[in-house]
């Protein structure tokens, strides 16, 4: 009977050891995955900040005016070039 108990305890001990090794492996794998996800999140934050900076630069009034003058040939309206329309009384 003692030999049978020893065998059962040995099998239980080996099973627990295998489960422990598997749990440690899974924990390491998940930790590595977490670190990769955090690194990707940091990279996305950097890209987001750069996009916000680009957007603020591109939306500045002086830049828009310069592009309108250079690319579209637009000029500011002067009072001499302004035409006023009036509605006549019927």
C-alpha positions as CSV (number, residue, x, y, z in Angstrom):
1,X,0.0,0.0,0.0
2,X,2.9,2.4,0.8
3,X,4.3,1.9,-2.6
4,X,1.0,2.8,-4.3
5,X,0.8,6.0,-2.3
6,X,4.3,6.9,-3.2
7,X,3.6,6.3,-6.8
8,X,0.4,8.5,-6.7
9,X,2.3,11.3,-4.9
10,X,5.1,11.1,-7.4
11,X,2.7,11.3,-10.3
12,X,1.0,14.3,-8.6
13,X,4.3,16.0,-8.0
14,X,5.4,15.5,-11.6
15,X,2.0,16.9,-12.8
16,X,2.3,19.9,-10.5
17,X,5.9,20.5,-11.7
18,X,4.8,20.4,-15.4
19,X,1.9,22.7,-14.7
20,X,4.2,25.1,-12.9
21,X,6.6,25.1,-15.9
22,X,3.7,25.7,-18.3
23,X,2.4,28.6,-16.1
24,X,5.8,30.2,-16.1
25,X,6.2,29.9,-19.8
26,X,2.7,31.4,-20.4
27,X,3.6,34.3,-18.0
28,X,6.8,35.0,-19.8
29,X,5.0,34.9,-23.2
30,X,2.3,37.2,-22.0
31,X,4.9,39.6,-20.5
32,X,6.8,39.8,-23.8
33,X,3.5,40.4,-25.6
34,X,2.6,43.2,-23.2
35,X,6.0,44.9,-23.6
36,X,5.6,44.8,-27.4
37,X,2.1,46.3,-27.2
38,X,3.4,49.0,-24.9
39,X,6.3,49.8,-27.3
40,X,3.7,50.0,-30.2
41,X,1.6,52.3,-28.1
42,X,4.5,54.6,-27.4
43,X,5.4,54.6,-31.1
44,X,1.8,55.5,-32.0
45,X,1.8,58.3,-29.4
46,X,5.0,59.7,-31.0
47,X,3.4,59.5,-34.5
48,X,0.2,61.2,-33.2
49,X,2.2,64.0,-31.7
50,X,4.1,64.5,-34.9
51,X,0.8,64.5,-36.9
52,X,-0.7,67.1,-34.6
53,X,2.4,69.3,-35.0
54,X,2.2,68.9,-38.8
55,X,-1.5,69.8,-38.8
56,X,-0.9,73.0,-36.7
57,X,2.0,74.0,-39.0
58,X,-0.1,73.4,-42.2
59,X,-3.1,75.2,-40.9
60,X,-1.3,78.5,-40.0
61,X,-2.9,81.5,-41.8
62,X,0.5,82.8,-43.2
63,X,1.2,79.4,-44.8
64,X,-2.3,79.3,-46.4
65,X,-1.9,82.8,-47.6
66,X,1.5,82.1,-49.1
67,X,0.3,79.0,-50.9
68,X,-2.7,80.9,-52.2
69,X,-0.5,83.6,-53.6
70,X,2.1,81.3,-55.0
71,X,0.1,78.3,-56.3
72,X,-3.2,80.0,-57.2
73,X,-2.1,83.5,-58.1
74,X,-4.5,85.0,-55.6
75,X,-4.0,88.6,-54.4
76,X,-5.7,90.6,-51.6
77,X,-8.8,92.5,-52.6
78,X,-8.4,96.3,-52.5
79,X,-11.2,98.8,-52.3
80,X,-10.4,99.9,-55.8
81,X,-11.2,96.4,-57.1
82,X,-14.3,96.0,-55.1
83,X,-17.7,96.2,-56.8
84,X,-20.8,97.0,-54.7
85,X,-24.2,95.8,-55.8
86,X,-27.3,97.7,-54.7
87,X,-30.8,96.6,-54.9
88,X,-33.1,99.0,-56.7
89,X,-36.5,99.8,-55.3
90,X,-39.4,98.4,-57.4
